[in-house]
């Protein structure tokens, strides 16, 4: 019990040190960029844009973050059904990205082909696989 408590404290300490190091690194980079002579011209150009640009940029990065998160969950999920559902979420995120980039035909095609056909095919294949075959193959992977 005492050994696991020490490991938890050590892990928390290492995490705090890592976060502080990242804060110093990125804080230094931000200071360099902020005090550079070209930062005022870049900031002036950014402020000249309409507020819609920043909203679209935020939405784009939010959708991209969701896609990356779901794709990582797809790869590292232990349950194959959950992995297939995360894959469908990734496809939906890509469709949302297409639609937000003014390509509605590609977005609808993504929904119909990948989510509607491939996703359902994967889910049916997973659900129709016998449990004994899945348990036997777990040791070989």
N, C-alpha and C positions, 0 to 999 in steps of 0.2 A: 504494500500500500504506500509506504513512504517513498519507494523507488519511482512509482508512477507519478506521485505528486511532484517529485523533483524533475521528472521528464516534462510534465506540463508546465512548470515554472520556467524551465530552460527553453522550451518551445516558445512560450509567450515572450520571454526576454529576447530571443533571436528574432522574433517577428517585429518587436518594437525597434530593435537596432536596425533591421532591414528597412522599416518604414522611415526611420530618421535619416538613414543614408540616402534613400530615394528622395526625401524632402530636401536634403542639402543639394543633391545633384540637380533636381529639377528647379529648385529655387535659384540656384546659381545660373542655370540656363535662362530662366525668366529674367533675372536681373541683367544679364548680358544683353538679351534682346530688348529689354525695356530701356536701357541706357544707351543703346547704339544710336548712331545718327540717323539711320534710315527708319527707325521705328515710328517717328512722327509722320513721315510721308505714308507709310503703310497704314497707320491708324487713321489718317485723314482719308485715304481711299476707302477703307472699310466703313467709316462713318458716312461716306457719301452714298453708300448703297441704301436701298430701301429696307425697312424692317422685315419685309417678307423674305428677303434673302436669308436673314439670320434664322427665321422660323423654319424655312425649307432646309437650311443646313442642319439645324438641330434635329428636325424630323428624320433627315437622311442618316445622321450619325446614330440616332436612337434605333432606327430600324436595322442598321448595320450591326449595332451591338447585340440586338436580339438575335439576329441571324448567326453571329459568331457564337453566342452563348448556346443556342439550340444545337448548333453543329458540334460543339464540344460535348454537350450532353448526349448527343447521338452516338458519338464515338465511345464515351466512357460509361455509358449506362450498362448495368449488369443485366437488367431485364430486357429481353429482346422486343417485347411489345411496347415498352416505354421508349426504347430506341427508335422503333418505327414511328411512333407518335411524335417524337422530337424531330424526326426527319420530315414528317408532314408539316410541322410547324416551321421548319427551315424553308421548305418549299413555299409556304404561305408568306413568309417574310420576304422571300425573293420576289414573289408576285406583288407584294405591297411596294417593294422598291421599284419595280418596273412601272407600276401605276403612278407612283409619286414622281417619276422621271418623265412623265407624259408619254408613256408607251403602253396605252391601255390594251392594245391587241396582244402584246407579249405577256402582259399581266394576266389577261383572261386565258390565254393559251397555257400559261404556267399552271393556272388553277385547274383547267379542264384536263390537261394531259398528265401533269405530275401528281397533283393532289387527287384528282378524280380517278385516274386510271392506275398509275404506277403505285400510288400510296395504298389504294384499296387492294391492289394485287399483292403487295407486300404484306398487308395485314391479313388477308385471307390465307396466304402461304404460311405465315407464322401460326395462325390459329388452327389450320388444318394439319400441321405437323404433329405427329404423335409425340407425347411427352417422353416416352422411352428413348426415342431417337435423339431428342434434344438433351436428355440426361447423359447418354452415352457419348455424345460429341463434346460435352463440356470439358472432359479431361484431355482431349486431343488439341484443343486450341492453344 
